[in-house]
Amino acid sequence: METFLQDLRYALRMLRKNLGFTVVAVITLALGIGANTAIFSVVNSVLLRPLPFREPRQLVRVYSEFPTMKLNKFWLSPPELLDIQKEAKSWEAIGGWAPSGQNVGTDAEPLRVTSAVITRGLIDTLGVQPELGRNFSAEEDRNGGPRVALISHGLWQRAFGGESGIIGKQIQVNSQATTVIGVMPPSFAFPPGSNDQVEVLLPFQFDPANPGSRGSHFLSVIGRLKPGANIDQARSEMSSLMAGWKSENRAQHLLNPTGHPVVMLPLHEDVVGSARLAVLMLMGAVGFVLLIACVNVANLLLARAEARHREFAVRLALGAGVKRMVRQFVAEGLVLVCFAVLLGIVLAYFGLKLLLLFAPDSVPRTGEIHVDLRVLAFTLGLSTLAVFVFALAPLAQIREHNLANWIRGAGQRAIAVGGQTLRKALVVTEIALAVVLVIGSGLMIRAFWKLQKVNVGFEPDGVMSFSVNLPASNYDNPNRLRFANTLQQRLAALPGVQSAALAGGLPPLRRINANDTEIEGYQPTPEGPAQNVDYWNVVGNDYFKTMKIRTLEGRTFEPLDDGDKAQRVVVVNEALAKRFWKGSPIGRRVNPGFANPKVWATIVGVVEDTKNAGMDKPAGPELYFSAAQIAQFGLSTNMNFLVRTQGDPQALSASIRGAVREVDANLPVYGLRSMSEVVERSMVQPRFLSLLLATFAGIALFLAAIGIYGVMAYSVAQRTQEIGVRMALGAQRVHVLRLVFSQGFLLLIIGTAIGLGGAFALTRLMKSLLFEVTATDPLTYLSVVGLLAVVALLACYVPARRATKVNPLVALRYE
């Protein structure tokens, strides 16, 4: 132990003596360790940490599908959930929920919170009981039961100050007195994996004897397998049940194995979803950064070991064995790594905060991401590995014949050819790693650039959007329309406002409706599309004007359509027109199934497609209804409004809130943002990945440039005498420059060739993340090669310039 402490003290003295080397090595290694620690925190929380429920491996997400309509991971209807509850024996418990939003009254102004109506069995399924109070009772879950709620720990603290008497307290939820019967624990994260956590849980309160239409799919479902049961058994049982139901033909629209099957996924697998590839790709990227950092530090240590050959020779001559020398190298590596780990943890802490600030909602469980013991153990493991790597790097120079040569030639400056070869090999390695990383980053950036150029079908600049939720108890159907018209008039009258409109759904990303819609005269075929429309949108007359959506044929809604005796009319987008009609759809009719007898509506216009399934997907068929005509059948209480202004839309924020207060002071305004921001938010995941990969690629390029510079500078220093002889014999500056640059570019060519091969193989894994860009995009590959050539040129320039300034007389006397 005493000997090891001596080694540590000696290591500290040596590193303090070579402060420049120490600073560069510590910062280089800290960048790699910090980036890896930050990203592993994400991997740990998203992929490795179990979900915060009892025995989470027993939880299964249950979906339905419509293969012919390409509707995967679809919701279930209440009758379908009842069928599974009654007849499937694999479940210990199973429950469903439907997300919504509620206005919660507080002593200050009302809050808009995310909520869900849940079946009573959901809490038991998840296995998380309230920290205060209790779960819903059977009486509270029945149709017409009392108004009760469970609230989140966060809402309890934020809105009610954590008051001890919250249980039994009546609060206003959507303007209705509701009794709080429980507070969920702080660890309760629901829906699983969502970053928009539910803060109010309400009982579903449906009647099992009259559960509604089988075609009304809106329930998300989770089941808990019985002890000893597994998901394969549950799938097999479900397949048998569906086959039996199909043969019995007991009802229309039954779950069946072919046309409408049940799909089951382990809950953790479902939560992680498509984010798994993105997170693992980031982990791979920072792994490359750490490797490059380690290669750079190893190169620095090799150069330093070559410079210390006299020290090694003397110590060997005095009786120090190779093992003793290795112990010294381990001590020096340990000191370097300890400083790097301390700095790396600081960088990881702030880097993780910055990462979470920009993390998209599509990355699940971001609220659970933090540095914990597992992350620190990962950092310790990386550090231990780095210590041994750095101990082995100088060891490559400690071979008996090298030491003997150093002893015999202590007065000569010998060129360590073996060391130079190893250092060049390390530089080639880091160039190859950098090529793979930069190409991956380039592909993501190019895909994101193309995504930004996509035509969204409307003009987002200058438009402000916001939402309100009308309490159903205060607003019946006629009053909902009256509210919408009054607010729209007040918004349109604001200074600088050009127009305002109501909208049921906002582009460019909406939840799919997939509503059955009868198309007059259409005869469906097994190969053709079903009579189903992806998106319905209830809009005000000025919607198309406010959004600047082009009319391709016919007209849009007009005031003459608002009268009670007006003809029922609808507008379709281009995608819907092409799906069901070969020619013009103007004058054709559709039946949305609002009432019996049928209510047919005539198509009066075709408008340009607007993005509705996301920026990276084609627009789905969309059917527009007039809000004035739909009111008699029931307007939604969730309303979106759009305001187009001549100036900065953000400047309207206060005026919009004031206009809403003038109509109803108890309504909170939420989602107040410009449509440009809405469009930007829909692209947040590719932007996030592009930004992070570009950052890591920049670090990799910087470290690779340092590596090339270090090798070339050392090579020039070692070949000073040779360069002096060449210049004394008549070599010109251009010849010396060519000598240095050719050596540097040879390393670049070899490293690039290896890196291109690696990129060609690895970038195929990220194909699903790329938009309109292939994994072997020639422009990206050529651009990266050009960029690396410029980096290598700059890295070689300083050593090359120094070589041209060698004085031949000084160089010849150098030894």
C-alpha positions, 0 to 999 in steps of 0.5 A: 500500500505504501508503495502504491501511495508513493506511485500516486504521489509521483504520478501527481508530481509528473502530471503537475510538471506536464500541466499542458498534457494533463489538462488536454488529457483530462478534458478529452476524457471528461468529454467522453465520460460526461457524454456517456454518463448523460446518455446512459442515464436516458438508457437506464431510465427508458430501457432498463428501469422497471415501470413503477408498478407492482410486478411490472413484467406481468402487465400487458398492453391490449390493442385491437387492429383493423388490418384491411384499413392498416389501423394498428394498435387501435383502441377497444370499445367498451363491449369488447373490453367486457367480452375479454373481462367475462371470458378470458381466464388468463387475467388477474385483473384488466382495466381501461381508460380514456384520456381527456382534460378537465378544468379544476377550480382553485382559490386562484384561477381555474387550472386545465389538467390532463385527466382520464376516466378509468374502469375500477379495475385499472387501479388494481391492475396497475397494483398502485394504491392511493397514498391517501384515501382509497380506490373507487368503490363498485357503487361509485363506478356504476352508471349514475354514481356519485361524482368522485375523483382521485388526484395526483400527488403533484396536483394535491401539492400545487393546487391545494397546498398539500392540505391534510383535509383533502380527502372528502373535500369537494372541488370543482371539476368542469364546474361540477362539485366532485369529492376527492376520495384519494391521492395517488403516490408521487411515484404514480406515473400514468399513462405508462411512459407518457410525459403528459401525466394524468392528474385527475382520475374519474370513474368510467361509470358505464352500464355493463347492460348497455355498454354502447356501440361495438364500433365506438373504439376509444378505450386504452386497455392494460391487463395483469396476467395471473401468477404463472401465466405468460403472454403467449398463453394469453394470446393463444387463449384470445385466439381461441375465444375470437374464433369461437365468437366468429363462429357463433356470430353473436353480434356485429363488429366482433373481435375476430382473428382476421378482420379485427384481432386483439394484439398484446404486447408486454407493457414495457416493450409497448412504452419504449416503442420506437424510442428504443432505436433512437436511444440506442443510436445515441448510446452508440454515438457517445460510445464512439465519442468515448472510444475516440477520446480514449484513443486520443489520450492513449496517443498522448500517453504513447508520445509521452512514454517515448519522450520518457525513454531515458527515465525508463532506461535508468529505472530499469538499470537500477532494478525496477522490473516491468511490473513495477513500471506497469504499476506506475503507469496504472497510478498515473492513469488512475490520477488522470481518470479520477480528475476526468471522472469528476469533471465528467460527472459535472458535465453529465449533470449539466448536459442531462439538464440541457438534454431534458430541456429539449427532449421531445414528448416522444421519448417516454419516461423523461420525468424519471431520468436522473443520475442514480447508483446504476448510472454511477456504477456505469461511470465507475466501470468506464473509468476502470476500463480507461485506467487499464487502457491507459496503463497498457498504452505506455506498456507497448513501449516497455519491451526489453530490447527497446529498453536495452537500446535506450540504455545503449543509446542514451545520448542519441535521439532514436526514432521509435518506429514501433511507437510511431506505427502504433500511434498512426494505427490509433489515429486511423482508428479514431478517423474511422470512428469519426467517419461513421459518427459524422455520416450518421449525423449527416444523414439525420441532418439531411433528413430533418432538412427535407422534413422542414421543406415539406408542404404542410398544406396551410400557411402557419405564419401569423396564426395563433392557436389555443383551446378551451374545454366547455363544462358539459353541465353548463353548456348544452348543444345550442349554448356550445355553438353560441359560445363558439360564435360569440368568441369567434366574433370577439377574436375577429374584432381584436386590433390587427386580427384578419380572421378567426375560426373554430376547429375541431382538430389542428394540423399537422398531427392529430389523433386518428378518428377512423370513423365509418362513413357511408359513401353513396354509390360506392361498392366496397371490394375486398381489395378496395378501401373500406367506407371509413374516413381517417379524420373528421374535422368540425370547423367554422366558416372562416377556417379555410380562410384563416389557415389559407388552405387552397380550394381546389374545386367548388367552394367552402362553407358560407353563411348561407349554410348556417340556416336550419333549412340549409342543405347539409354540406361537407368539404373533403380534402384531396386525399379523400376525393382520390380514395373514393371517386375517380372523377369530381366528387362535387355533388356526391353525398356521404352519410356520417351516421349521425342519426337514423333515418340517415342524414346525407350531406352533399360535397360542395368543395375539395381543398388541398391536403393538410398534414394530419398524421404527422410531417413525415407521413402522407395526409390521410383522408379528411372530411370537414363539417360545418360547426353550425350544421353539426350543432344539433347532433352535438358539438364537442366541448373541446374547442380549438380556435385559430386567429390570423394576425397581420403582425406577431401572433404572440403579441395577441396572447393577452388579448386572447385571454381577455376575450375568453374571460369576457365570454366566460371568466371561469374557462382556462385557456390552454395550448396558447401557441403560434401555429408555427410553433405547433408545426415545429413541435411536431418535428421535435424528435428528429430535431432532437436527434439531429442536434445531439448527433451533430454535437457528438459528431462535432466532438468526434471531428475535433478529437480526430483533428487533435489526433492527426495534429498530434501525430504529425507534430510528433513526426515533424519533431522526430524527423527534424534532422532528416528534414534539415538534411533534405533542405541542405541538399536543396529541397524546397518548401513545397517538397517539405509541405508535400512530405508532411501532407502526404503522411497526414492524408495517407492516414486520412485515406486509410481511416476514411476507407475503413469508416465508410465501410463501417458506416455503410453497414451500421447506418442501415440500422437507422433507416426507419428514422430517416425521411426521404433519405436513404441510409447510403445517400451519396451526397451525405457520404461525399460531403463527409469525406470532403469535410474530413479532408478539410479537417485533416488539411487544417490539422496538418497545416501547423506541423507542415508550416513548422517543418518548412521553418527548420534551419538546416544548420541547426537541424544538422547539429541537433544530435 
